[in-house]
Amino acid sequence: MMSNMFVAALMMAGVLAQPVQHVHKRDNVFVTVMETHYVTAGVPAASPVENPVAVQANVDTQSAVPTISAPELKAVSDASVVVAPASTAAAAAAAETSSSSSSGSSSGSVSVGSGGALGISYSPYNDNGSCKSASEVASDLAQLTGFSVIRLYGTDCNQVANVYAAKSANQKLFLGVYDMGNIANDCQAMHDGINGDWGCVHTVSIGNELVNSGQASVSQVGGYVAQGRSALKGLGYTGPIVAVDTFIAVINNPGLCEFSDYMAVNAHAFFDGNTVASNAGPWAVDQTQRVWTACGGAKSVLISESGWPKQGSNNGAAIASPEAHDAAISSLKNSISNDVILYSAFNDMWKNPGYLGVEQYWGIY
């Protein structure tokens, strides 16, 4: 009983954290980024609050993402919350999906490189929103060789082919279908962009924050993933497939757990408003445990986006500054390096300033 009450308190607290949605496509360059609150079944939407209060579990931050195999659970404090032993989302995904060098990568085969985290996200747009050339993409990728995984969000601007050509031999791609009205064509574009070399693909995502943004219901996301699975299978891909959403969208809508081979969630401590930059890593670990619990311990968890803005307005205890950005990235690397894709490679000046004026300034390089 006490455990159920505690988990319920955690879920309610997540609504108050007020994370927002990032815009990733250049065709949204003239669209104002709106602050998003979560209206979910079973959990009422919270009204905006100036200083939101976040209640978090007293989680052992030394434990990394749990596996989907039967975990050895250990009690945490007197809250009767359980945490699984250290592992990685990638290893669990490998156990859940069959893969080979020709059909899709075993995501457990990658490790943290000199970049200090599993991966980093990348967008192929110039400051004015135009597409970067193949040579410009190659110049960018030359700065990202320390990361084992490069995350892309779509297939426009010939980005899959350009990044595939520019990446190092040991790097893998986290590819994404962004347009839910064009799933089959986007999957074909992925196949063509990598010349059918599915062995270089870590994961394919179908959508990004669709429930969080109100663009789709849980059941609609399930339909989109089913379409993507069918298209990708027909093209020879059998690796991991996920529906990326925010950590709180998954916690408040556990039906999302059914569709992905492992849980890929975006989680930014800056939007919590109660977390300082130096605690961004432990905070991210806490969110992986909350998502794992929401999914009944059946799915491993990867943080598919986490970062910190260098500029803009502050958000409570979260300071937007170059110093805070560096502290947050360092904290993420130290706490959850095996299971985080850092956001993002470069500043995105093609975006609007957005909520708190921070949308453009998350670049690490």
Secondary structure as the mmCIF struct_conf table of DSSP 4:
data_model
#
loop_
_struct_conf.conf_type_id
_struct_conf.id
_struct_conf.beg_label_comp_id
_struct_conf.beg_label_asym_id
_struct_conf.beg_label_seq_id
_struct_conf.end_label_comp_id
_struct_conf.end_label_asym_id
_struct_conf.end_label_seq_id
HELX_RH_AL_P HELX_RH_AL_P1 MET A 2 LEU A 16
TURN_TY1_P TURN_TY1_P1 ALA A 17 ALA A 17
HELX_LH_PP_P HELX_LH_PP_P1 GLN A 21 VAL A 23
HELX_RH_3T_P HELX_RH_3T_P1 ARG A 26 ASN A 28
TURN_TY1_P TURN_TY1_P2 VAL A 29 PHE A 30
BEND BEND1 VAL A 31 VAL A 31
HELX_LH_PP_P HELX_LH_PP_P2 THR A 32 GLU A 35
STRN STRN1 THR A 40 THR A 40
TURN_TY1_P TURN_TY1_P3 ALA A 41 GLY A 42
STRN STRN2 VAL A 43 VAL A 43
HELX_LH_PP_P HELX_LH_PP_P3 PRO A 44 PRO A 48
BEND BEND2 GLU A 50 ASN A 51
TURN_TY1_P TURN_TY1_P4 THR A 61 GLN A 62
HELX_LH_PP_P HELX_LH_PP_P4 VAL A 65 THR A 67
BEND BEND3 ILE A 68 SER A 69
STRN STRN3 LYS A 74 VAL A 76
TURN_TY1_P TURN_TY1_P5 SER A 77 SER A 80
STRN STRN4 VAL A 81 VAL A 83
HELX_LH_PP_P HELX_LH_PP_P5 ALA A 84 PRO A 85
BEND BEND4 ALA A 86 ALA A 86
HELX_RH_AL_P HELX_RH_AL_P2 ALA A 89 GLU A 96
BEND BEND5 THR A 97 THR A 97
STRN STRN5 SER A 100 SER A 100
TURN_TY1_P TURN_TY1_P6 SER A 101 SER A 103
STRN STRN6 GLY A 104 GLY A 104
HELX_RH_3T_P HELX_RH_3T_P2 SER A 107 SER A 109
TURN_TY1_P TURN_TY1_P7 SER A 114 GLY A 115
BEND BEND6 GLY A 116 LEU A 118
STRN STRN7 GLY A 119 SER A 121
STRN STRN8 TYR A 125 TYR A 125
TURN_TY1_P TURN_TY1_P8 ASP A 127 ASN A 128
BEND BEND7 GLY A 129 GLY A 129
HELX_LH_PP_P HELX_LH_PP_P6 SER A 130 SER A 130
STRN STRN9 CYS A 131 CYS A 131
HELX_LH_PP_P HELX_LH_PP_P7 LYS A 132 SER A 133
HELX_RH_AL_P HELX_RH_AL_P3 ALA A 134 LEU A 141
TURN_TY1_P TURN_TY1_P9 ALA A 142 GLN A 143
TURN_TY1_P TURN_TY1_P10 THR A 145 GLY A 146
BEND BEND8 SER A 148 SER A 148
STRN STRN10 VAL A 149 ARG A 151
BEND BEND9 THR A 155 THR A 155
HELX_RH_3T_P HELX_RH_3T_P3 ASP A 156 ASN A 158
HELX_RH_AL_P HELX_RH_AL_P4 GLN A 159 ALA A 166
BEND BEND10 LYS A 167 LYS A 167
TURN_TY1_P TURN_TY1_P11 ALA A 169 ASN A 170
STRN STRN11 LYS A 172 VAL A 177
TURN_TY1_P TURN_TY1_P12 MET A 180 GLY A 181
BEND BEND11 ASN A 182 ASN A 182
HELX_RH_AL_P HELX_RH_AL_P5 ILE A 183 GLY A 193
TURN_TY1_P TURN_TY1_P13 ILE A 194 GLY A 196
HELX_RH_3T_P HELX_RH_3T_P4 TRP A 198 CYS A 200
STRN STRN12 VAL A 201 ASN A 208
BEND BEND12 GLU A 209 GLU A 209
TURN_TY1_P TURN_TY1_P14 LEU A 210 GLY A 214
BEND BEND13 GLN A 215 GLN A 215
HELX_RH_AL_P HELX_RH_AL_P6 VAL A 218 GLY A 234
TURN_TY1_P TURN_TY1_P15 LEU A 235 GLY A 236
BEND BEND14 GLY A 239 GLY A 239
STRN STRN13 ILE A 241 THR A 246
HELX_RH_AL_P HELX_RH_AL_P7 PHE A 247 ASN A 252
HELX_RH_3T_P HELX_RH_3T_P5 PRO A 254 GLU A 258
TURN_TY1_P TURN_TY1_P16 PHE A 259 PHE A 259
BEND BEND15 ASP A 261 TYR A 262
STRN STRN14 MET A 263 ASN A 266
HELX_RH_3T_P HELX_RH_3T_P6 ALA A 269 ASP A 272
BEND BEND16 GLY A 273 ASN A 274
HELX_RH_3T_P HELX_RH_3T_P7 ALA A 277 ASN A 279
HELX_RH_AL_P HELX_RH_AL_P8 ALA A 280 ALA A 294
TURN_TY1_P TURN_TY1_P17 CYS A 295 GLY A 297
BEND BEND17 LYS A 299 LYS A 299
STRN STRN15 VAL A 301 GLY A 307
BEND BEND18 LYS A 310 GLY A 312
STRN STRN16 ASN A 315 ASN A 315
TURN_TY1_P TURN_TY1_P18 GLY A 316 ALA A 317
STRN STRN17 ALA A 318 ALA A 318
BEND BEND19 SER A 321 SER A 321
HELX_RH_AL_P HELX_RH_AL_P9 PRO A 322 ILE A 336
HELX_RH_3T_P HELX_RH_3T_P8 SER A 337 ASP A 339
STRN STRN18 VAL A 340 TYR A 343
BEND BEND20 ALA A 345 PHE A 346
TURN_TY1_P TURN_TY1_P19 MET A 349 TRP A 350
BEND BEND21 LYS A 351 LYS A 351
HELX_RH_3T_P HELX_RH_3T_P9 TYR A 355 GLY A 357
TURN_TY1_P TURN_TY1_P20 GLU A 359 GLN A 360
#
